[in-house]
Amino acid sequence: NHMSGALQQAEQGRKVMLAGISHDVRTPLTRLRLGVEMMQDDSLRDGMLTDLDDIERIVRQFRDFVAGEPDEPQEPLLLNELILSMAERYRRDGLDIATRLATDLPAVAARPLALQRVLGNLIDNARRYGRPPVELLTRRQNDRVELTVTDHGDGIDESEIDHLQQPFTRGDAARQADGGSGLGLAIVRRICEHDGIGLSFSRPPAGGLAVTLQMKTPR
């Protein structure tokens, strides 16, 4: 009981710390971005804006992790429409992203904002730690709908998969890359467990990492 209480207290303290960081850095980040955008040197400005994007992404992950699960009801959702909308957003940002979407998909029972958060974290993870193109595939599997996000990087060893879904944990590729909070897959796992979404990882024959979500259809 004492150990359980100490762990809960440590977790709560960490959440308070992250909430404070997320709140305190937003205003100076906004000021910094405005200043950088006014710079005349394009080469310096573009690099600094990329760094600011990384910092803001980490702050968003802090905020998402602290916030937990929003009070959002499940509703019938057309998965392909959500995927196409998000893929177009990432293409505008320069990501090489491909979609292979089944045409016979029924609606899935999902919380739209939560599912967007899951898919966004998976695409961001593939973008930062894999290699393009990032592929989004949907298919119908018995009474479930599957969504798979695949990259073409070096993949993850099977022995690391559970470990990398823990908060603040980063793999070798993530440690070598710049930035990263180690919260992306932890947020994905928490939402999937909360919403009853199946979550699995595999290494495709062509290499990389494939993450598959299995979602129920509304009854």
Salt bridges, closest charged atoms under 4 A:
GLU11 OE1 - ARG14 NH2 2.71
ASP24 OD1 - HIS23 ND1 3.26
GLU37 OE2 - ARG33 NH1 3.94
ASP42 OD1 - ARG45 NH2 2.72
ASP53 OD1 - ARG33 NH2 2.60
ASP54 OD1 - ARG128 NH1 3.07
GLU56 OE1 - ARG33 NH2 2.89
ASP64 OD2 - ARG117 NE 3.81
GLU69 OE1 - ARG111 NH2 2.77
GLU69 OE2 - ARG190 NE 3.40
GLU88 OE1 - ARG91 NH1 3.82
ASP93 OD2 - ARG127 NH1 2.92
GLU135 OE1 - ARG100 NH2 3.72
GLU135 OE2 - HIS152 NE2 3.75
GLU146 OE1 - ARG139 NE 2.81
ASP154 OD1 - ARG131 NH2 3.08
ASP157 OD1 - ARG203 NH1 3.41
ASP172 OD1 - ARG175 NH2 2.11
ASP178 OD1 - ARG128 NH2 3.85
GLU193 OE2 - ARG189 NE 3.18
ASP195 OD2 - ARG111 NE 2.95
ASP195 OD1 - HIS194 ND1 2.66
